[in-house]
Amino acid sequence: MSNVKLVNVTEEIVRGLVSFLLHGVEYQTFCHCEQCEMDVNAIALNALPARYVASNKSRDAVFKEMNTPENIREINKQIIRALHIVDRYPNHS
């Protein structure tokens, strides 16, 4: 069995940005439970194209390709949309 595994570069970027935003002052009052954070990730990722790779070299190339102002703007737009949805309709008790 090899150590090769699929990685969704979009997911890595979204999860990092969601974590960063949730720890900032703008979203202090947002619920920080694991369920809400995962719901934000899921909603944002469902609105964005997946970019799977199977090697670190490919990951670096795709990450660099995705790291443009236009792509980051769209990713942030989808994350903020997801934050508003989860804030309005939390999926926990």
PDB file of N, CA, C and O in Angstrom:
ATOM      1  N   MET A   1       0.845  -1.185   0.000  1.00  0.00           N
ATOM      2  CA  MET A   1       0.000   0.000   0.000  1.00  0.00           C
ATOM      3  C   MET A   1       0.885   1.240   0.000  1.00  0.00           C
ATOM      4  O   MET A   1       1.825   1.331   0.789  1.00  0.00           O
ATOM      5  N   SER A   2       0.596   2.180  -0.865  1.00  0.00           N
ATOM      6  CA  SER A   2       1.422   3.379  -0.956  1.00  0.00           C
ATOM      7  C   SER A   2       0.934   4.460   0.006  1.00  0.00           C
ATOM      8  O   SER A   2      -0.158   4.365   0.566  1.00  0.00           O
ATOM      9  N   ASN A   3       1.749   5.471   0.184  1.00  0.00           N
ATOM     10  CA  ASN A   3       1.402   6.594   1.053  1.00  0.00           C
ATOM     11  C   ASN A   3       0.746   7.734   0.278  1.00  0.00           C
ATOM     12  O   ASN A   3       0.517   8.808   0.835  1.00  0.00           O
ATOM     13  N   VAL A   4       0.446   7.514  -0.985  1.00  0.00           N
ATOM     14  CA  VAL A   4      -0.192   8.534  -1.802  1.00  0.00           C
ATOM     15  C   VAL A   4      -1.635   8.696  -1.349  1.00  0.00           C
ATOM     16  O   VAL A   4      -2.359   7.716  -1.172  1.00  0.00           O
ATOM     17  N   LYS A   5      -2.045   9.961  -1.161  1.00  0.00           N
ATOM     18  CA  LYS A   5      -3.436  10.208  -0.785  1.00  0.00           C
ATOM     19  C   LYS A   5      -3.939  11.438  -1.525  1.00  0.00           C
ATOM     20  O   LYS A   5      -3.174  12.328  -1.897  1.00  0.00           O
ATOM     21  N   LEU A   6      -5.238  11.453  -1.723  1.00  0.00           N
ATOM     22  CA  LEU A   6      -5.861  12.587  -2.389  1.00  0.00           C
ATOM     23  C   LEU A   6      -6.025  13.737  -1.404  1.00  0.00           C
ATOM     24  O   LEU A   6      -6.380  13.542  -0.241  1.00  0.00           O
ATOM     25  N   VAL A   7      -5.758  14.935  -1.897  1.00  0.00           N
ATOM     26  CA  VAL A   7      -5.922  16.135  -1.085  1.00  0.00           C
ATOM     27  C   VAL A   7      -6.718  17.142  -1.899  1.00  0.00           C
ATOM     28  O   VAL A   7      -6.408  17.392  -3.064  1.00  0.00           O
ATOM     29  N   ASN A   8      -7.745  17.718  -1.285  1.00  0.00           N
ATOM     30  CA  ASN A   8      -8.524  18.767  -1.923  1.00  0.00           C
ATOM     31  C   ASN A   8      -7.924  20.102  -1.485  1.00  0.00           C
ATOM     32  O   ASN A   8      -8.101  20.527  -0.343  1.00  0.00           O
ATOM     33  N   VAL A   9      -7.224  20.748  -2.391  1.00  0.00           N
ATOM     34  CA  VAL A   9      -6.544  21.994  -2.068  1.00  0.00           C
ATOM     35  C   VAL A   9      -7.555  23.078  -1.697  1.00  0.00           C
ATOM     36  O   VAL A   9      -7.284  23.901  -0.823  1.00  0.00           O
ATOM     37  N   THR A  10      -8.699  23.084  -2.343  1.00  0.00           N
ATOM     38  CA  THR A  10      -9.748  24.041  -1.996  1.00  0.00           C
ATOM     39  C   THR A  10     -10.141  23.874  -0.528  1.00  0.00           C
ATOM     40  O   THR A  10     -10.317  24.858   0.190  1.00  0.00           O
ATOM     41  N   GLU A  11     -10.277  22.633  -0.095  1.00  0.00           N
ATOM     42  CA  GLU A  11     -10.639  22.372   1.305  1.00  0.00           C
ATOM     43  C   GLU A  11      -9.578  22.898   2.256  1.00  0.00           C
ATOM     44  O   GLU A  11      -9.907  23.503   3.277  1.00  0.00           O
ATOM     45  N   GLU A  12      -8.315  22.676   1.935  1.00  0.00           N
ATOM     46  CA  GLU A  12      -7.242  23.181   2.798  1.00  0.00           C
ATOM     47  C   GLU A  12      -7.323  24.694   2.952  1.00  0.00           C
ATOM     48  O   GLU A  12      -7.181  25.224   4.054  1.00  0.00           O
ATOM     49  N   ILE A  13      -7.551  25.383   1.841  1.00  0.00           N
ATOM     50  CA  ILE A  13      -7.615  26.846   1.870  1.00  0.00           C
ATOM     51  C   ILE A  13      -8.841  27.304   2.663  1.00  0.00           C
ATOM     52  O   ILE A  13      -8.736  28.182   3.519  1.00  0.00           O
ATOM     53  N   VAL A  14      -9.993  26.715   2.380  1.00  0.00           N
ATOM     54  CA  VAL A  14     -11.234  27.112   3.059  1.00  0.00           C
ATOM     55  C   VAL A  14     -11.123  26.866   4.556  1.00  0.00           C
ATOM     56  O   VAL A  14     -11.465  27.742   5.350  1.00  0.00           O
ATOM     57  N   ARG A  15     -10.657  25.706   4.949  1.00  0.00           N
ATOM     58  CA  ARG A  15     -10.564  25.402   6.383  1.00  0.00           C
ATOM     59  C   ARG A  15      -9.624  26.364   7.099  1.00  0.00           C
ATOM     60  O   ARG A  15      -9.891  26.776   8.228  1.00  0.00           O
ATOM     61  N   GLY A  16      -8.533  26.718   6.448  1.00  0.00           N
ATOM     62  CA  GLY A  16      -7.602  27.676   7.041  1.00  0.00           C
ATOM     63  C   GLY A  16      -8.219  29.055   7.185  1.00  0.00           C
ATOM     64  O   GLY A  16      -8.074  29.698   8.224  1.00  0.00           O
ATOM     65  N   LEU A  17      -8.904  29.511   6.151  1.00  0.00           N
ATOM     66  CA  LEU A  17      -9.529  30.837   6.199  1.00  0.00           C
ATOM     67  C   LEU A  17     -10.689  30.884   7.186  1.00  0.00           C
ATOM     68  O   LEU A  17     -10.862  31.883   7.883  1.00  0.00           O
ATOM     69  N   VAL A  18     -11.484  29.824   7.255  1.00  0.00           N
ATOM     70  CA  VAL A  18     -12.591  29.787   8.213  1.00  0.00           C
ATOM     71  C   VAL A  18     -12.047  29.861   9.637  1.00  0.00           C
ATOM     72  O   VAL A  18     -12.558  30.622  10.458  1.00  0.00           O
ATOM     73  N   SER A  19     -11.034  29.088   9.925  1.00  0.00           N
ATOM     74  CA  SER A  19     -10.426  29.108  11.255  1.00  0.00           C
ATOM     75  C   SER A  19      -9.881  30.502  11.572  1.00  0.00           C
ATOM     76  O   SER A  19     -10.067  31.005  12.680  1.00  0.00           O
ATOM     77  N   PHE A  20      -9.217  31.118  10.610  1.00  0.00           N
ATOM     78  CA  PHE A  20      -8.664  32.465  10.790  1.00  0.00           C
ATOM     79  C   PHE A  20      -9.779  33.466  11.069  1.00  0.00           C
ATOM     80  O   PHE A  20      -9.676  34.261  12.004  1.00  0.00           O
ATOM     81  N   LEU A  21     -10.846  33.438  10.267  1.00  0.00           N
ATOM     82  CA  LEU A  21     -11.946  34.384  10.444  1.00  0.00           C
ATOM     83  C   LEU A  21     -12.654  34.203  11.787  1.00  0.00           C
ATOM     84  O   LEU A  21     -13.007  35.182  12.444  1.00  0.00           O
ATOM     85  N   LEU A  22     -12.857  32.957  12.187  1.00  0.00           N
ATOM     86  CA  LEU A  22     -13.571  32.706  13.442  1.00  0.00           C
ATOM     87  C   LEU A  22     -12.791  33.167  14.670  1.00  0.00           C
ATOM     88  O   LEU A  22     -13.378  33.382  15.731  1.00  0.00           O
ATOM     89  N   HIS A  23     -11.491  33.319  14.538  1.00  0.00           N
ATOM     90  CA  HIS A  23     -10.686  33.779  15.666  1.00  0.00           C
ATOM     91  C   HIS A  23     -10.407  35.275  15.604  1.00  0.00           C
ATOM     92  O   HIS A  23      -9.671  35.809  16.434  1.00  0.00           O
ATOM     93  N   GLY A  24     -10.991  35.948  14.624  1.00  0.00           N
ATOM     94  CA  GLY A  24     -10.832  37.393  14.497  1.00  0.00           C
ATOM     95  C   GLY A  24     -11.922  38.135  15.249  1.00  0.00           C
ATOM     96  O   GLY A  24     -12.902  37.540  15.698  1.00  0.00           O
ATOM     97  N   VAL A  25     -11.739  39.435  15.380  1.00  0.00           N
ATOM     98  CA  VAL A  25     -12.686  40.256  16.137  1.00  0.00           C
ATOM     99  C   VAL A  25     -14.047  40.370  15.457  1.00  0.00           C
ATOM    100  O   VAL A  25     -15.056  40.559  16.136  1.00  0.00           O
ATOM    101  N   GLU A  26     -14.092  40.262  14.143  1.00  0.00           N
ATOM    102  CA  GLU A  26     -15.345  40.444  13.415  1.00  0.00           C
ATOM    103  C   GLU A  26     -16.377  39.358  13.733  1.00  0.00           C
ATOM    104  O   GLU A  26     -17.581  39.600  13.645  1.00  0.00           O
ATOM    105  N   TYR A  27     -15.912  38.176  14.099  1.00  0.00           N
ATOM    106  CA  TYR A  27     -16.831  37.055  14.367  1.00  0.00           C
ATOM    107  C   TYR A  27     -16.710  36.561  15.811  1.00  0.00           C
ATOM    108  O   TYR A  27     -16.837  35.364  16.073  1.00  0.00           O
ATOM    109  N   GLN A  28     -16.465  37.483  16.745  1.00  0.00           N
ATOM    110  CA  GLN A  28     -16.360  37.119  18.160  1.00  0.00           C
ATOM    111  C   GLN A  28     -17.640  36.499  18.695  1.00  0.00           C
ATOM    112  O   GLN A  28     -17.592  35.584  19.516  1.00  0.00           O
ATOM    113  N   THR A  29     -18.774  36.986  18.239  1.00  0.00           N
ATOM    114  CA  THR A  29     -20.051  36.506  18.778  1.00  0.00           C
ATOM    115  C   THR A  29     -20.579  35.284  18.045  1.00  0.00           C
ATOM    116  O   THR A  29     -21.590  34.711  18.450  1.00  0.00           O
ATOM    117  N   PHE A  30     -19.909  34.877  16.974  1.00  0.00           N
ATOM    118  CA  PHE A  30     -20.319  33.685  16.231  1.00  0.00           C
ATOM    119  C   PHE A  30     -20.019  32.453  17.075  1.00  0.00           C
ATOM    120  O   PHE A  30     -19.002  32.411  17.767  1.00  0.00           O
ATOM    121  N   CYS A  31     -20.883  31.460  17.028  1.00  0.00           N
ATOM    122  CA  CYS A  31     -20.655  30.217  17.764  1.00  0.00           C
ATOM    123  C   CYS A  31     -19.366  29.554  17.257  1.00  0.00           C
ATOM    124  O   CYS A  31     -19.172  29.400  16.051  1.00  0.00           O
ATOM    125  N   HIS A  32     -18.509  29.172  18.171  1.00  0.00           N
ATOM    126  CA  HIS A  32     -17.224  28.568  17.803  1.00  0.00           C
ATOM    127  C   HIS A  32     -17.194  27.058  18.027  1.00  0.00           C
ATOM    128  O   HIS A  32     -16.121  26.459  18.095  1.00  0.00           O
ATOM    129  N   CYS A  33     -18.375  26.443  18.143  1.00  0.00           N
ATOM    130  CA  CYS A  33     -18.383  24.995  18.348  1.00  0.00           C
ATOM    131  C   CYS A  33     -17.945  24.290  17.060  1.00  0.00           C
ATOM    132  O   CYS A  33     -17.998  24.864  15.972  1.00  0.00           O
ATOM    133  N   GLU A  34     -17.519  23.058  17.205  1.00  0.00           N
ATOM    134  CA  GLU A  34     -17.017  22.283  16.070  1.00  0.00           C
ATOM    135  C   GLU A  34     -18.081  22.088  14.992  1.00  0.00           C
ATOM    136  O   GLU A  34     -17.776  22.126  13.800  1.00  0.00           O
ATOM    137  N   GLN A  35     -19.331  21.879  15.413  1.00  0.00           N
ATOM    138  CA  GLN A  35     -20.422  21.672  14.451  1.00  0.00           C
ATOM    139  C   GLN A  35     -20.613  22.902  13.570  1.00  0.00           C
ATOM    140  O   GLN A  35     -20.726  22.779  12.350  1.00  0.00           O
ATOM    141  N   CYS A  36     -20.650  24.081  14.174  1.00  0.00           N
ATOM    142  CA  CYS A  36     -20.847  25.307  13.394  1.00  0.00           C
ATOM    143  C   CYS A  36     -19.666  25.551  12.452  1.00  0.00           C
ATOM    144  O   CYS A  36     -19.865  25.942  11.302  1.00  0.00           O
ATOM    145  N   GLU A  37     -18.459  25.327  12.921  1.00  0.00           N
ATOM    146  CA  GLU A  37     -17.290  25.513  12.066  1.00  0.00           C
ATOM    147  C   GLU A  37     -17.309  24.542  10.884  1.00  0.00           C
ATOM    148  O   GLU A  37     -17.005  24.932   9.757  1.00  0.00           O
ATOM    149  N   MET A  38     -17.665  23.284  11.137  1.00  0.00           N
ATOM    150  CA  MET A  38     -17.725  22.303  10.056  1.00  0.00           C
ATOM    151  C   MET A  38     -18.869  22.616   9.086  1.00  0.00           C
ATOM    152  O   MET A  38     -18.737  22.393   7.883  1.00  0.00           O
ATOM    153  N   ASP A  39     -19.990  23.132   9.602  1.00  0.00           N
ATOM    154  CA  ASP A  39     -21.099  23.518   8.730  1.00  0.00           C
ATOM    155  C   ASP A  39     -20.678  24.666   7.807  1.00  0.00           C
ATOM    156  O   ASP A  39     -21.015  24.664   6.623  1.00  0.00           O
ATOM    157  N   VAL A  40     -19.952  25.634   8.338  1.00  0.00           N
ATOM    158  CA  VAL A  40     -19.452  26.740   7.512  1.00  0.00           C
ATOM    159  C   VAL A  40     -18.541  26.192   6.420  1.00  0.00           C
ATOM    160  O   VAL A  40     -18.666  26.565   5.253  1.00  0.00           O
ATOM    161  N   ASN A  41     -17.622  25.302   6.805  1.00  0.00           N
ATOM    162  CA  ASN A  41     -16.724  24.692   5.820  1.00  0.00           C
ATOM    163  C   ASN A  41     -17.510  23.964   4.741  1.00  0.00           C
ATOM    164  O   ASN A  41     -17.225  24.122   3.554  1.00  0.00           O
ATOM    165  N   ALA A  42     -18.497  23.171   5.140  1.00  0.00           N
ATOM    166  CA  ALA A  42     -19.266  22.371   4.184  1.00  0.00           C
ATOM    167  C   ALA A  42     -20.052  23.252   3.214  1.00  0.00           C
ATOM    168  O   ALA A  42     -20.053  23.002   2.008  1.00  0.00           O
ATOM    169  N   ILE A  43     -20.714  24.273   3.735  1.00  0.00           N
ATOM    170  CA  ILE A  43     -21.511  25.150   2.871  1.00  0.00           C
ATOM    171  C   ILE A  43     -20.611  25.882   1.880  1.00  0.00           C
ATOM    172  O   ILE A  43     -20.930  25.962   0.694  1.00  0.00           O
ATOM    173  N   ALA A  44     -19.505  26.408   2.354  1.00  0.00           N
ATOM    174  CA  ALA A  44     -18.582  27.121   1.464  1.00  0.00           C
ATOM    175  C   ALA A  44     -17.995  26.174   0.423  1.00  0.00           C
ATOM    176  O   ALA A  44     -17.929  26.517  -0.757  1.00  0.00           O
ATOM    177  N   LEU A  45     -17.569  24.989   0.847  1.00  0.00           N
ATOM    178  CA  LEU A  45     -16.959  24.039  -0.087  1.00  0.00           C
ATOM    179  C   LEU A  45     -17.947  23.543  -1.131  1.00  0.00           C
ATOM    180  O   LEU A  45     -17.556  23.283  -2.269  1.00  0.00           O
ATOM    181  N   ASN A  46     -19.213  23.405  -0.772  1.00  0.00           N
ATOM    182  CA  ASN A  46     -20.215  22.975  -1.749  1.00  0.00           C
ATOM    183  C   ASN A  46     -20.448  24.020  -2.831  1.00  0.00           C
ATOM    184  O   ASN A  46     -20.963  23.696  -3.901  1.00  0.00           O
ATOM    185  N   ALA A  47     -20.079  25.261  -2.568  1.00  0.00           N
ATOM    186  CA  ALA A  47     -20.261  26.336  -3.543  1.00  0.00           C
ATOM    187  C   ALA A  47     -19.005  26.587  -4.373  1.00  0.00           C
ATOM    188  O   ALA A  47     -19.019  27.409  -5.289  1.00  0.00           O
ATOM    189  N   LEU A  48     -17.929  25.887  -4.058  1.00  0.00           N
ATOM    190  CA  LEU A  48     -16.647  26.097  -4.741  1.00  0.00           C
ATOM    191  C   LEU A  48     -16.209  24.829  -5.459  1.00  0.00           C
ATOM    192  O   LEU A  48     -16.558  23.726  -5.039  1.00  0.00           O
ATOM    193  N   PRO A  49     -15.449  24.975  -6.536  1.00  0.00           N
ATOM    194  CA  PRO A  49     -14.956  23.773  -7.231  1.00  0.00           C
ATOM    195  C   PRO A  49     -13.861  23.076  -6.413  1.00  0.00           C
ATOM    196  O   PRO A  49     -12.982  23.723  -5.844  1.00  0.00           O
ATOM    197  N   ALA A  50     -13.936  21.758  -6.372  1.00  0.00           N
ATOM    198  CA  ALA A  50     -12.902  20.968  -5.701  1.00  0.00           C
ATOM    199  C   ALA A  50     -11.667  20.911  -6.593  1.00  0.00           C
ATOM    200  O   ALA A  50     -11.785  20.855  -7.817  1.00  0.00           O
ATOM    201  N   ARG A  51     -10.488  20.924  -5.985  1.00  0.00           N
ATOM    202  CA  ARG A  51      -9.233  20.815  -6.724  1.00  0.00           C
ATOM    203  C   ARG A  51      -8.398  19.728  -6.043  1.00  0.00           C
ATOM    204  O   ARG A  51      -7.609  20.016  -5.142  1.00  0.00           O
ATOM    205  N   TYR A  52      -8.577  18.484  -6.479  1.00  0.00           N
ATOM    206  CA  TYR A  52      -7.875  17.351  -5.891  1.00  0.00           C
ATOM    207  C   TYR A  52      -6.519  17.150  -6.533  1.00  0.00           C
ATOM    208  O   TYR A  52      -6.350  17.323  -7.740  1.00  0.00           O
ATOM    209  N   VAL A  53      -5.556  16.781  -5.703  1.00  0.00           N
ATOM    210  CA  VAL A  53      -4.205  16.438  -6.164  1.00  0.00           C
ATOM    211  C   VAL A  53      -3.756  15.180  -5.433  1.00  0.00           C
ATOM    212  O   VAL A  53      -4.326  14.794  -4.412  1.00  0.00           O
ATOM    213  N   ALA A  54      -2.718  14.550  -5.982  1.00  0.00           N
ATOM    214  CA  ALA A  54      -2.223  13.304  -5.377  1.00  0.00           C
ATOM    215  C   ALA A  54      -0.740  13.358  -5.043  1.00  0.00           C
ATOM    216  O   ALA A  54      -0.135  12.328  -4.746  1.00  0.00           O
ATOM    217  N   SER A  55      -0.146  14.549  -5.088  1.00  0.00           N
ATOM    218  CA  SER A  55       1.264  14.672  -4.710  1.00  0.00           C
ATOM    219  C   SER A  55       1.512  16.064  -4.141  1.00  0.00           C
ATOM    220  O   SER A  55       0.756  16.999  -4.407  1.00  0.00           O
ATOM    221  N   ASN A  56       2.576  16.190  -3.359  1.00  0.00           N
ATOM    222  CA  ASN A  56       2.929  17.489  -2.788  1.00  0.00           C
ATOM    223  C   ASN A  56       3.299  18.491  -3.877  1.00  0.00           C
ATOM    224  O   ASN A  56       2.990  19.678  -3.767  1.00  0.00           O
ATOM    225  N   LYS A  57       3.957  18.013  -4.922  1.00  0.00           N
ATOM    226  CA  LYS A  57       4.346  18.895  -6.026  1.00  0.00           C
ATOM    227  C   LYS A  57       3.091  19.465  -6.693  1.00  0.00           C
ATOM    228  O   LYS A  57       3.016  20.662  -6.971  1.00  0.00           O
ATOM    229  N   SER A  58       2.124  18.610  -6.943  1.00  0.00           N
ATOM    230  CA  SER A  58       0.864  19.062  -7.539  1.00  0.00           C
ATOM    231  C   SER A  58       0.130  19.995  -6.596  1.00  0.00           C
ATOM    232  O   SER A  58      -0.453  20.988  -7.032  1.00  0.00           O
ATOM    233  N   ARG A  59       0.153  19.686  -5.307  1.00  0.00           N
ATOM    234  CA  ARG A  59      -0.511  20.518  -4.308  1.00  0.00           C
ATOM    235  C   ARG A  59       0.058  21.926  -4.339  1.00  0.00           C
ATOM    236  O   ARG A  59      -0.689  22.905  -4.349  1.00  0.00           O
ATOM    237  N   ASP A  60       1.381  22.025  -4.356  1.00  0.00           N
ATOM    238  CA  ASP A  60       2.021  23.338  -4.374  1.00  0.00           C
ATOM    239  C   ASP A  60       1.663  24.122  -5.630  1.00  0.00           C
ATOM    240  O   ASP A  60       1.424  25.328  -5.569  1.00  0.00           O
ATOM    241  N   ALA A  61       1.626  23.437  -6.766  1.00  0.00           N
ATOM    242  CA  ALA A  61       1.293  24.098  -8.028  1.00  0.00           C
ATOM    243  C   ALA A  61      -0.152  24.595  -8.021  1.00  0.00           C
ATOM    244  O   ALA A  61      -0.421  25.723  -8.434  1.00  0.00           O
ATOM    245  N   VAL A  62      -1.078  23.764  -7.555  1.00  0.00           N
ATOM    246  CA  VAL A  62      -2.492  24.154  -7.519  1.00  0.00           C
ATOM    247  C   VAL A  62      -2.707  25.260  -6.493  1.00  0.00           C
ATOM    248  O   VAL A  62      -3.471  26.195  -6.737  1.00  0.00           O
ATOM    249  N   PHE A  63      -2.039  25.158  -5.351  1.00  0.00           N
ATOM    250  CA  PHE A  63      -2.152  26.200  -4.324  1.00  0.00           C
ATOM    251  C   PHE A  63      -1.703  27.536  -4.903  1.00  0.00           C
ATOM    252  O   PHE A  63      -2.372  28.552  -4.714  1.00  0.00           O
ATOM    253  N   LYS A  64      -0.584  27.540  -5.602  1.00  0.00           N
ATOM    254  CA  LYS A  64      -0.067  28.767  -6.211  1.00  0.00           C
ATOM    255  C   LYS A  64      -1.052  29.290  -7.263  1.00  0.00           C
ATOM    256  O   LYS A  64      -1.294  30.494  -7.346  1.00  0.00           O
ATOM    257  N   GLU A  65      -1.604  28.400  -8.048  1.00  0.00           N
ATOM    258  CA  GLU A  65      -2.579  28.758  -9.081  1.00  0.00           C
ATOM    259  C   GLU A  65      -3.838  29.367  -8.468  1.00  0.00           C
ATOM    260  O   GLU A  65      -4.409  30.306  -9.023  1.00  0.00           O
ATOM    261  N   MET A  66      -4.269  28.835  -7.329  1.00  0.00           N
ATOM    262  CA  MET A  66      -5.494  29.308  -6.687  1.00  0.00           C
ATOM    263  C   MET A  66      -5.277  30.583  -5.880  1.00  0.00           C
ATOM    264  O   MET A  66      -6.237  31.284  -5.558  1.00  0.00           O
ATOM    265  N   ASN A  67      -4.043  30.884  -5.555  1.00  0.00           N
ATOM    266  CA  ASN A  67      -3.735  32.017  -4.689  1.00  0.00           C
ATOM    267  C   ASN A  67      -3.658  33.318  -5.491  1.00  0.00           C
ATOM    268  O   ASN A  67      -2.631  33.997  -5.514  1.00  0.00           O
ATOM    269  N   THR A  68      -4.776  33.643  -6.147  1.00  0.00           N
ATOM    270  CA  THR A  68      -4.879  34.898  -6.890  1.00  0.00           C
ATOM    271  C   THR A  68      -5.924  35.758  -6.202  1.00  0.00           C
ATOM    272  O   THR A  68      -6.793  35.231  -5.507  1.00  0.00           O
ATOM    273  N   PRO A  69      -5.858  37.059  -6.380  1.00  0.00           N
ATOM    274  CA  PRO A  69      -6.862  37.930  -5.738  1.00  0.00           C
ATOM    275  C   PRO A  69      -8.297  37.547  -6.108  1.00  0.00           C
ATOM    276  O   PRO A  69      -9.190  37.592  -5.262  1.00  0.00           O
ATOM    277  N   GLU A  70      -8.517  37.171  -7.371  1.00  0.00           N
ATOM    278  CA  GLU A  70      -9.872  36.810  -7.800  1.00  0.00           C
ATOM    279  C   GLU A  70     -10.361  35.556  -7.090  1.00  0.00           C
ATOM    280  O   GLU A  70     -11.492  35.517  -6.605  1.00  0.00           O
ATOM    281  N   ASN A  71      -9.511  34.526  -7.025  1.00  0.00           N
ATOM    282  CA  ASN A  71      -9.903  33.278  -6.366  1.00  0.00           C
ATOM    283  C   ASN A  71     -10.114  33.480  -4.870  1.00  0.00           C
ATOM    284  O   ASN A  71     -11.085  32.973  -4.309  1.00  0.00           O
ATOM    285  N   ILE A  72      -9.222  34.208  -4.226  1.00  0.00           N
ATOM    286  CA  ILE A  72      -9.346  34.445  -2.787  1.00  0.00           C
ATOM    287  C   ILE A  72     -10.601  35.255  -2.505  1.00  0.00           C
ATOM    288  O   ILE A  72     -11.281  35.017  -1.507  1.00  0.00           O
ATOM    289  N   ARG A  73     -10.914  36.203  -3.368  1.00  0.00           N
ATOM    290  CA  ARG A  73     -12.143  36.998  -3.208  1.00  0.00           C
ATOM    291  C   ARG A  73     -13.379  36.096  -3.277  1.00  0.00           C
ATOM    292  O   ARG A  73     -14.292  36.231  -2.462  1.00  0.00           O
ATOM    293  N   GLU A  74     -13.410  35.179  -4.248  1.00  0.00           N
ATOM    294  CA  GLU A  74     -14.552  34.265  -4.379  1.00  0.00           C
ATOM    295  C   GLU A  74     -14.638  33.309  -3.193  1.00  0.00           C
ATOM    296  O   GLU A  74     -15.728  33.042  -2.688  1.00  0.00           O
ATOM    297  N   ILE A  75     -13.505  32.798  -2.753  1.00  0.00           N
ATOM    298  CA  ILE A  75     -13.491  31.903  -1.586  1.00  0.00           C
ATOM    299  C   ILE A  75     -14.006  32.639  -0.358  1.00  0.00           C
ATOM    300  O   ILE A  75     -14.840  32.113   0.379  1.00  0.00           O
ATOM    301  N   ASN A  76     -13.509  33.864  -0.131  1.00  0.00           N
ATOM    302  CA  ASN A  76     -13.975  34.653   1.011  1.00  0.00           C
ATOM    303  C   ASN A  76     -15.463  34.954   0.915  1.00  0.00           C
ATOM    304  O   ASN A  76     -16.171  34.921   1.922  1.00  0.00           O
ATOM    305  N   LYS A  77     -15.940  35.248  -0.285  1.00  0.00           N
ATOM    306  CA  LYS A  77     -17.362  35.520  -0.497  1.00  0.00           C
ATOM    307  C   LYS A  77     -18.205  34.321  -0.076  1.00  0.00           C
ATOM    308  O   LYS A  77     -19.224  34.483   0.596  1.00  0.00           O
ATOM    309  N   GLN A  78     -17.784  33.120  -0.469  1.00  0.00           N
ATOM    310  CA  GLN A  78     -18.535  31.909  -0.122  1.00  0.00           C
ATOM    311  C   GLN A  78     -18.445  31.599   1.374  1.00  0.00           C
ATOM    312  O   GLN A  78     -19.411  31.119   1.967  1.00  0.00           O
ATOM    313  N   ILE A  79     -17.298  31.869   1.979  1.00  0.00           N
ATOM    314  CA  ILE A  79     -17.152  31.651   3.423  1.00  0.00           C
ATOM    315  C   ILE A  79     -18.061  32.602   4.192  1.00  0.00           C
ATOM    316  O   ILE A  79     -18.750  32.186   5.124  1.00  0.00           O
ATOM    317  N   ILE A  80     -18.066  33.862   3.812  1.00  0.00           N
ATOM    318  CA  ILE A  80     -18.910  34.847   4.510  1.00  0.00           C
ATOM    319  C   ILE A  80     -20.379  34.507   4.334  1.00  0.00           C
ATOM    320  O   ILE A  80     -21.162  34.638   5.275  1.00  0.00           O
ATOM    321  N   ARG A  81     -20.763  34.071   3.136  1.00  0.00           N
ATOM    322  CA  ARG A  81     -22.135  33.619   2.892  1.00  0.00           C
ATOM    323  C   ARG A  81     -22.472  32.461   3.826  1.00  0.00           C
ATOM    324  O   ARG A  81     -23.543  32.436   4.432  1.00  0.00           O
ATOM    325  N   ALA A  82     -21.554  31.505   3.938  1.00  0.00           N
ATOM    326  CA  ALA A  82     -21.767  30.344   4.806  1.00  0.00           C
ATOM    327  C   ALA A  82     -21.856  30.755   6.272  1.00  0.00           C
ATOM    328  O   ALA A  82     -22.674  30.216   7.017  1.00  0.00           O
ATOM    329  N   LEU A  83     -21.026  31.701   6.689  1.00  0.00           N
ATOM    330  CA  LEU A  83     -21.072  32.183   8.073  1.00  0.00           C
ATOM    331  C   LEU A  83     -22.440  32.780   8.393  1.00  0.00           C
ATOM    332  O   LEU A  83     -22.984  32.546   9.472  1.00  0.00           O
ATOM    333  N   HIS A  84     -22.990  33.541   7.470  1.00  0.00           N
ATOM    334  CA  HIS A  84     -24.310  34.151   7.693  1.00  0.00           C
ATOM    335  C   HIS A  84     -25.407  33.089   7.748  1.00  0.00           C
ATOM    336  O   HIS A  84     -26.331  33.196   8.554  1.00  0.00           O
ATOM    337  N   ILE A  85     -25.314  32.085   6.915  1.00  0.00           N
ATOM    338  CA  ILE A  85     -26.312  31.005   6.923  1.00  0.00           C
ATOM    339  C   ILE A  85     -26.269  30.244   8.243  1.00  0.00           C
ATOM    340  O   ILE A  85     -27.303  30.016   8.871  1.00  0.00           O
ATOM    341  N   VAL A  86     -25.072  29.855   8.658  1.00  0.00           N
ATOM    342  CA  VAL A  86     -24.931  29.080   9.902  1.00  0.00           C
ATOM    343  C   VAL A  86     -25.303  29.916  11.119  1.00  0.00           C
ATOM    344  O   VAL A  86     -25.866  29.399  12.084  1.00  0.00           O
ATOM    345  N   ASP A  87     -24.989  31.205  11.072  1.00  0.00           N
ATOM    346  CA  ASP A  87     -25.358  32.080  12.175  1.00  0.00           C
ATOM    347  C   ASP A  87     -26.879  32.180  12.305  1.00  0.00           C
ATOM    348  O   ASP A  87     -27.419  32.193  13.411  1.00  0.00           O
ATOM    349  N   ARG A  88     -27.555  32.251  11.164  1.00  0.00           N
ATOM    350  CA  ARG A  88     -29.010  32.373  11.170  1.00  0.00           C
ATOM    351  C   ARG A  88     -29.693  31.033  11.478  1.00  0.00           C
ATOM    352  O   ARG A  88     -30.718  31.004  12.160  1.00  0.00           O
ATOM    353  N   TYR A  89     -29.136  29.939  10.983  1.00  0.00           N
ATOM    354  CA  TYR A  89     -29.738  28.609  11.153  1.00  0.00           C
ATOM    355  C   TYR A  89     -28.717  27.612  11.705  1.00  0.00           C
ATOM    356  O   TYR A  89     -28.299  26.699  10.993  1.00  0.00           O
ATOM    357  N   PRO A  90     -28.313  27.779  12.967  1.00  0.00           N
ATOM    358  CA  PRO A  90     -27.328  26.844  13.538  1.00  0.00           C
ATOM    359  C   PRO A  90     -27.872  25.420  13.578  1.00  0.00           C
ATOM    360  O   PRO A  90     -29.072  25.205  13.751  1.00  0.00           O
ATOM    361  N   ASN A  91     -26.978  24.457  13.418  1.00  0.00           N
ATOM    362  CA  ASN A  91     -27.357  23.051  13.319  1.00  0.00           C
ATOM    363  C   ASN A  91     -26.962  22.296  14.596  1.00  0.00           C
ATOM    364  O   ASN A  91     -26.547  21.139  14.533  1.00  0.00           O
ATOM    365  N   HIS A  92     -27.090  22.946  15.731  1.00  0.00           N
ATOM    366  CA  HIS A  92     -26.771  22.295  17.005  1.00  0.00           C
ATOM    367  C   HIS A  92     -27.786  22.731  18.057  1.00  0.00           C
ATOM    368  O   HIS A  92     -28.549  23.676  17.859  1.00  0.00           O
ATOM    369  N   SER A  93     -27.772  22.013  19.187  1.00  0.00           N
ATOM    370  CA  SER A  93     -28.751  22.353  20.235  1.00  0.00           C
ATOM    371  C   SER A  93     -28.166  23.311  21.244  1.00  0.00           C
ATOM    372  O   SER A  93     -28.848  23.702  22.192  1.00  0.00           O
TER     373      SER A  93
END
